[in-house]
């Protein structure tokens, strides 16, 4: 059985926003998509941790 990641609409939109901020619009390569996913995940993690520690 293959591992499948089901993404929320919010997560998909945020990853697209991250990709666009780096100039990737429309059809992007798998490598660019993976990079946007990694950046978006790390950004969410940092924001969540900062919020828990009294920031934002």
Secondary structure as GFF3:
##gff-version 3
##sequence-region A 1 56
A	DSSP	alpha_helix	9	21	.	.	.	ID=ss1
A	DSSP	alpha_helix	30	52	.	.	.	ID=ss2
###
